[in-house]
Amino acid sequence: MSSASFRKVLFQVHMWIGLILGVLFIVLGLTGSVLVYGNDIAAMMTPAPHASAQGSPLPLDQLAQAVSAMAPPGRSSLQITLPKAPSDPAILRFTPARAGFSPGAGGRGQGGPGGEGRGARGPRPDGARGRGEGRGPGGPGGRGAPPGPNIFVDPVSGTVLGTASSGGSPFVAQVHQIHENMFLGRNGRAFVGWLGVGMTILGLSGLVLWWPKRGQWKFAFGVRRSAKGLRFLRELHGMAGIWGFVVFIFVSITGVALGFPQTAQALFSNGAPTGPGGPPGLNFPATPTVEVDEGAKPMGADGAVALVKQSRPDADVRSVTLPARPTQPVIVAIGTGGERPTNLYIDPYRGEIMPSPALPARVGPPGIPWEPLHGGEALGPIWRFLVFLVGFLPLLFVITGVSMWFKKRAARMPMGTPME
């Protein structure tokens, strides 16, 4: 096949993918841009109430007692997120017990004001930016009952100040559902993954079609002032594509990896098997179990924090999770600055810090943090802003592409006619 024939075929592929799936690409792009700053949007739309009582904070166990009547039926773990400032409330949240769930910082928790992650890409207790929808070791497909609401409690008076959905702002939560699965449930994730494949094909084919001929490079990165009509649309389309190419392809490929996590793990581990303990590519550590001592009273939240402070005086305690079952440890999440917190597991019967569980045995490289890479959080604020901007590219591509298609049809011009 000659170069000219190849370009004609590639153009047809590029054009029809864009025309057929363009609206869906726009939806993915715009919702992705919203979710890049969904943490901040959720905080603005559903701000946490202020704690006004003056004095010394109450014991954590007393705060837990203050919300005990709000616990759902059955066994539930209770996460207590400590306030970071005197005017901040403590945030408590019940999570119904389910197999494989590990509350705290080891998994990615539920988003919302003071929550832990991606239900609405909400803020986590540590202030880090996360994206979690109950995506802990239970993993997608293994989710149990949804978590209860965030309960805001004045840490001094113990007064319940209000509640808010653990999904954060309802608007951001809905945007997240659109972006992740198009409201198609479990099958929607794969559907969005295939859209990511389409966007990747568009980006790569667009690069080939954009590639300028010899002597034309000086015009390849902008729009000439003299450009009008079809030429203006073509140059604007190409300029936006080449300037956003790296970020666009990166976001598209990481989106594909999120849509097909098992396939992505197989590719990045050269097909090597992984050990049990979590979905391929995630490999969460299994939560340790404790031996129940019938004659001992289990340690509460205050005792667990005191034990951690005794062994690690400089530890910044972010949250404490009281277990749903007697065989589970108390989990204390500690961290420094904006880093992701670390879980410490406390045996509540023997009053000791348990060894941190190791990742399951596996062959191949460790799991790649696809979500922070896809959303831009993992690579700093500048990259994050670029990811935000790239979310608008599908809109520009569809507007310019469809306009070129209509203009060529009106002029009875072959669609593959180059605009050199």
C-alpha positions as a printed Julia matrix, in Angstrom:
420×3 Matrix{Float64}:
   0.0     0.0    0.0
   1.38    3.38  -0.98
   1.81    6.18   1.53
  -1.03    8.14  -0.06
  -3.4     5.15   0.11
  -2.45    4.5    3.73
  -3.19    8.11   4.65
  -6.59    7.92   2.93
  -7.52    4.8    4.89
  -6.21    6.33   8.11
  -8.17    9.5    7.43
 -11.39    7.51   7.0
 -10.77    5.67  10.29
  -9.97    8.95  12.06
 -12.99   10.75  10.62
 -15.62    8.08  11.28
 -14.47    7.34  14.8
 -14.71   11.05  15.53
 -18.1    11.49  13.88
 -19.71    8.4   15.43
 -18.29    8.62  18.95
 -17.59   12.34  19.15
 -20.45   13.17  21.54
 -19.33   10.44  23.94
 -15.76   11.71  23.77
 -17.02   15.2   24.64
 -18.87   13.82  27.66
 -15.78   11.93  28.84
 -13.54   14.94  28.35
 -15.73   17.5   30.09
 -16.6    15.21  33.02
 -12.91   14.39  33.36
 -12.06   18.09  33.56
 -14.63   18.55  36.31
 -13.25   15.6   38.25
  -9.67   16.85  38.07
 -10.79   19.52  40.54
 -13.74   17.56  41.9
 -12.15   17.59  45.34
 -12.31   21.38  45.47
 -15.73   21.58  43.83
 -17.21   19.13  46.34
 -15.72   21.12  49.23
 -17.23   24.35  47.89
 -20.66   22.87  47.18
 -20.97   20.9   50.42
 -18.75   22.6   53.0
 -18.37   20.94  56.37
 -19.96   22.78  59.31
 -17.76   24.63  61.78
 -17.21   23.5   65.34
 -17.75   26.43  67.7
 -17.45   24.96  71.21
 -14.41   26.06  73.2
 -12.3    23.86  75.45
 -10.49   20.53  75.4
 -11.6    17.88  72.91
 -13.6    14.96  74.21
 -12.12   11.45  74.14
 -12.61    9.75  70.79
 -14.53    6.93  72.38
 -17.0     9.47  73.72
 -17.47   10.89  70.23
 -18.11    7.37  69.0
 -20.71    6.92  71.71
 -22.4    10.18  70.64
 -23.2     8.73  67.21
 -23.86    5.12  68.26
 -27.61    5.57  67.75
 -26.94    6.45  64.09
 -25.24    3.13  63.34
 -26.94    1.05  60.63
 -28.34   -2.4   61.45
 -25.8    -5.2   61.67
 -22.05   -5.01  62.09
 -20.29   -1.83  61.01
 -16.84   -0.4   61.31
 -16.62    3.2   62.5
 -14.01    5.53  61.11
 -13.21    8.63  63.16
 -11.37   11.32  61.23
  -9.68   13.76  63.55
 -10.1    17.51  62.97
  -7.11   19.31  61.52
  -7.99   22.76  62.92
  -9.83   23.95  66.05
 -12.83   25.04  63.97
 -13.05   21.72  62.12
 -15.49   19.03  63.22
 -14.56   15.43  63.78
 -15.97   13.28  60.98
 -17.38    9.88  61.79
 -18.64    7.34  59.3
 -20.11    3.87  59.64
 -19.32    1.29  56.97
 -21.33   -1.95  56.97
 -19.12   -5.02  57.27
 -18.34   -6.9   54.11
 -15.81   -9.51  53.19
 -12.41   -8.24  52.18
 -12.97   -4.62  53.19
 -10.05   -2.88  54.84
 -11.02    0.56  56.13
  -8.49    3.27  56.69
  -5.69    4.49  54.49
  -4.64    1.19  53.01
  -7.56    1.16  50.61
  -9.16    3.93  48.68
 -12.2     5.0   50.57
 -15.34    6.94  49.99
 -15.18   10.54  48.86
 -16.86   13.54  50.35
 -16.09   16.22  52.88
 -13.51   14.53  55.02
 -13.93   11.26  53.22
 -11.28    9.24  51.5
 -11.47    9.19  47.79
 -13.21    8.76  44.5
 -16.92    8.43  44.94
 -16.78   12.07  43.95
 -13.03   12.46  43.96
 -13.63   13.99  47.33
 -11.11   15.03  49.95
  -9.59   12.41  52.19
  -8.98   12.83  55.93
  -5.3    13.48  55.3
  -6.04   16.28  52.87
  -4.51   14.38  49.99
  -6.41   14.28  46.76
  -7.87   10.88  46.11
 -10.35    9.17  43.93
 -12.08    6.29  45.62
 -15.44    4.7   45.45
 -15.06    2.11  48.08
 -12.23    0.8   46.0
 -10.33   -0.97  48.68
  -9.31   -4.6   48.87
 -12.92   -5.53  48.3
 -12.29   -4.19  44.83
 -14.64   -3.5   41.98
 -17.15   -6.23  41.72
 -16.73   -7.1   45.4
 -18.47   -4.12  46.92
 -20.93   -4.64  49.69
 -23.39   -2.2   51.21
 -22.47    1.44  50.63
 -20.97    3.46  53.48
 -23.15    5.62  55.66
 -23.06    9.4   55.57
 -20.31   11.51  57.05
 -21.4    12.58  60.51
 -19.96   15.92  61.63
 -19.44   16.14  65.39
 -18.17   19.04  67.49
 -15.03   17.55  69.08
 -15.46   19.61  72.27
 -19.18   19.37  73.0
 -19.93   16.08  71.22
 -22.88   17.71  69.45
 -23.81   16.26  66.08
 -23.57   19.23  63.7
 -25.02   17.55  60.66
 -24.49   14.85  58.05
 -23.53   14.73  54.41
 -23.35   11.99  51.84
 -20.01   10.21  51.9
 -20.05   10.61  48.11
 -19.42   14.35  48.54
 -21.34   16.83  46.42
 -24.23   15.06  44.64
 -23.3    16.94  41.47
 -19.7    15.73  41.54
 -20.83   12.23  42.44
 -23.1    12.15  39.37
 -20.31   13.49  37.18
 -18.08   10.73  38.45
 -20.64    8.06  37.63
 -20.91    9.4   34.09
 -17.16    9.5   33.63
 -16.49    6.07  35.09
 -19.32    3.97  33.69
 -21.87    6.14  31.84
 -24.52    4.91  34.32
 -24.14    1.42  32.85
 -23.07   -0.24  36.11
 -20.28   -2.79  36.16
 -20.29   -3.22  32.38
 -19.95    0.53  31.96
 -16.32    0.5   33.06
 -15.37   -1.7   30.09
 -17.51    0.46  27.79
 -15.59    3.55  28.9
 -12.38    1.57  28.45
 -13.3     0.96  24.81
 -13.97    4.68  24.41
 -10.44    5.19  25.71
  -9.22    2.84  22.98
 -11.07    4.98  20.44
  -9.51    8.16  21.8
  -6.06    6.56  21.66
  -6.61    5.6   18.01
  -7.8     9.14  17.27
  -4.72   10.63  18.88
  -2.21    8.37  17.13
  -3.92    8.6   13.72
  -4.21   12.35  14.16
  -0.47   12.58  14.72
   0.21   10.75  11.44
  -2.3    12.88   9.53
  -0.88   16.08  11.05
   2.74   15.21  10.21
   3.86   18.04   7.91
   5.67   17.65   4.61
   9.18   18.89   4.11
   9.3    22.66   4.25
   5.95   22.96   6.07
   7.15   22.54   9.65
   7.13   26.25  10.41
   3.35   26.3    9.82
   2.59   23.09  11.73
   2.26   24.41  15.28
  -0.07   27.35  14.81
  -2.81   28.9   12.71
  -1.74   31.26   9.95
  -3.38   34.7   10.0
  -4.38   34.26   6.37
  -6.16   30.96   7.08
  -9.91   31.05   6.46
 -12.74   28.56   6.06
 -11.62   24.98   5.73
  -7.95   25.84   6.08
  -8.59   27.7    9.35
 -10.55   24.76  10.75
  -7.88   22.29   9.62
  -5.03   24.26  11.13
  -6.9    24.9   14.38
  -7.74   21.19  14.61
  -4.13   20.2   14.03
  -2.63   22.84  16.29
  -4.79   21.84  19.24
  -4.02   18.2   18.63
  -0.25   18.53  18.5
   0.04   20.84  21.51
  -2.12   18.58  23.61
  -0.91   15.31  22.12
   1.31   14.03  24.94
  -1.21   14.7   27.7
  -4.14   13.53  25.55
  -2.51   10.18  24.76
  -1.36    9.72  28.35
  -4.85   10.31  29.72
  -6.4     8.07  27.05
  -4.04    5.14  27.7
  -4.38    5.36  31.48
  -8.15    5.48  30.97
  -7.93    2.24  28.99
  -5.92    0.69  31.82
  -8.64    1.67  34.3
 -11.29    0.17  32.04
  -9.41   -3.11  31.67
  -7.3    -3.51  34.86
  -6.6    -7.22  34.39
  -5.4    -6.75  30.83
  -3.25   -3.79  31.87
  -1.68   -5.8   34.68
  -0.93   -8.7   32.34
   0.77   -6.35  29.88
   2.86   -4.54  32.48
   3.91   -7.74  34.23
   4.73   -9.5   30.94
   1.89  -11.91  31.59
   3.37  -13.01  34.92
   0.85  -14.2   37.48
   0.09  -12.27  40.62
  -0.55  -13.67  44.03
  -3.91  -13.67  45.76
  -5.07  -10.73  47.82
  -6.45   -8.22  45.38
  -7.42   -7.5   41.82
  -4.53   -7.7   39.33
  -2.51   -4.51  39.35
  -3.73   -3.46  42.81
  -2.38   -6.1   45.2
  -3.62   -4.62  48.43
  -2.22   -6.13  51.62
  -4.63   -8.39  53.43
  -5.92   -6.98  56.72
  -4.48   -9.05  59.59
  -6.74  -10.79  62.05
  -6.49  -10.89  65.82
  -7.13  -13.69  68.28
 -10.12  -12.88  70.45
  -9.4   -12.89  74.17
 -12.74  -13.52  75.85
 -11.45  -12.36  79.21
 -10.05   -9.02  78.05
 -11.84   -5.79  77.24
 -10.87   -4.64  73.74
  -8.99   -1.37  73.43
 -10.93    1.62  72.14
  -9.94    4.49  69.88
  -8.24    6.53  72.63
  -6.15    3.58  73.78
  -5.06    2.85  70.23
  -4.0     6.47  69.64
  -2.13    6.54  72.97
  -0.29    3.34  72.01
   0.72    4.8   68.65
   1.86    8.07  70.27
   3.9     6.12  72.79
   5.81    4.24  70.11
   5.87    7.1   67.59
   5.71   10.44  69.43
   5.87   12.47  66.21
   3.09   10.55  64.46
   0.35   12.68  62.91
  -2.78   10.65  63.57
  -5.31   11.19  60.77
  -8.05    8.7   61.62
  -8.97    5.73  63.76
 -11.16    2.89  62.57
 -12.96    0.73  65.1
 -13.55   -2.72  63.59
 -16.86   -4.3   62.65
 -15.86   -7.75  63.91
 -14.03   -8.9   67.06
 -11.38  -10.64  64.97
 -10.34   -7.41  63.24
  -7.74   -4.95  64.53
  -8.21   -1.28  65.3
  -6.65    0.7   62.45
  -4.83    3.98  63.09
  -3.89    5.98  59.98
  -0.85    8.2   60.42
   0.98   10.46  57.99
   3.1    13.52  57.52
   2.16   16.59  55.5
   0.28   15.75  52.33
   1.58   12.21  51.97
  -0.77    9.31  51.78
  -1.33    7.97  55.3
  -0.01    4.65  56.54
  -2.12    2.14  58.42
  -1.0     0.8   61.78
  -2.89   -2.27  62.97
  -3.56   -2.5   66.69
  -4.41   -5.71  68.53
  -7.17   -4.38  70.81
  -6.92   -7.3   73.26
  -3.17   -7.31  73.84
  -2.52   -3.61  73.38
   0.23   -3.93  70.81
   1.0    -2.76  67.3
   0.87   -5.68  64.92
   3.42   -6.22  62.14
   2.31   -4.49  58.96
   1.0    -7.05  56.47
   3.14   -7.61  53.44
   1.83   -7.4   49.92
   0.76  -10.76  48.53
   3.52  -12.73  46.84
   3.64  -11.99  43.17
   5.81  -12.07  40.1
   6.42   -8.98  38.06
   6.47   -5.24  38.82
   4.29   -3.67  41.5
   0.87   -2.36  40.62
   0.8     0.99  38.84
  -1.34    3.74  40.43
  -3.45    4.26  37.33
  -6.09    6.47  38.94
  -3.76    9.21  40.29
  -1.91    9.14  36.96
  -5.13    9.4   34.96
  -6.49   12.26  37.04
  -3.19   14.14  37.18
  -2.77   14.04  40.97
   0.37   11.89  40.85
   2.45   14.24  38.68
   2.01   17.61  40.34
  -0.2    20.7   39.96
   1.08   21.79  36.53
   0.43   18.4   34.96
  -2.92   18.3   36.74
  -3.89   21.61  35.15
  -2.82   20.3   31.74
  -5.05   17.27  32.26
  -7.89   19.68  33.07
  -7.29   21.59  29.82
  -7.06   18.43  27.72
 -10.59   17.54  28.82
 -11.83   20.33  26.53
  -9.97   19.03  23.46
 -12.66   16.52  22.38
 -15.16   19.4   22.26
 -12.83   21.43  20.05
 -12.0    18.42  17.88
 -15.66   17.56  17.3
 -16.65   21.16  16.52
 -13.84   21.65  14.02
 -14.08   18.13  12.61
 -17.83   18.21  12.05
 -17.58   21.72  10.59
 -14.97   20.51   8.09
 -17.18   17.54   7.2
 -20.2    19.77   6.52
 -18.18   22.28   4.51
 -16.69   19.56   2.32
 -20.12   18.03   1.75
 -21.55   21.43   0.83
 -18.69   22.03  -1.62
 -19.0    18.43  -2.96
 -15.35   18.0   -2.07
 -13.93   14.49  -1.43
 -13.5    14.02   2.3
  -9.9    12.93   1.92
  -8.88   16.07   0.06
  -5.73   17.33   1.83
  -5.63   20.89   3.09
  -1.96   21.47   2.55
